[in-house]
Amino acid sequence: MVSVIPVKEKKLMDMKLGELPSWILMQDFTPKGTFGAFQRSYYQYYKYVKVKKRGIAGVSMVLAAYVVFNYLPCYKGLKHEQIQK
């Protein structure tokens, strides 16, 4: 037996592309509903994302991302310089 879940009860990740407009229209955009959505996301962040033991791994990942994103704009010029040599 297949249980049918109403569109309003589904999570965003469980939605199909065709159901998305109706799901968006069913959401609560009042200040109370918006505050509840932020509160749920805050609790999920602290449940799944925030780690209790900090270390060098997080800092090194941020530093690596910083280096890569700053290198990307310079890549074309560096590649051209390499070809000239």
Secondary structure, 3 states (H helix, E strand, C coil): CCCCCCHHHCCHHHCCHHHHHHHHHCCCCCHHHHHHHHHHHHHHHHHHHCCCCCCHHHHHHHHHHHHHHHHHHHHHHHHHHHHHC
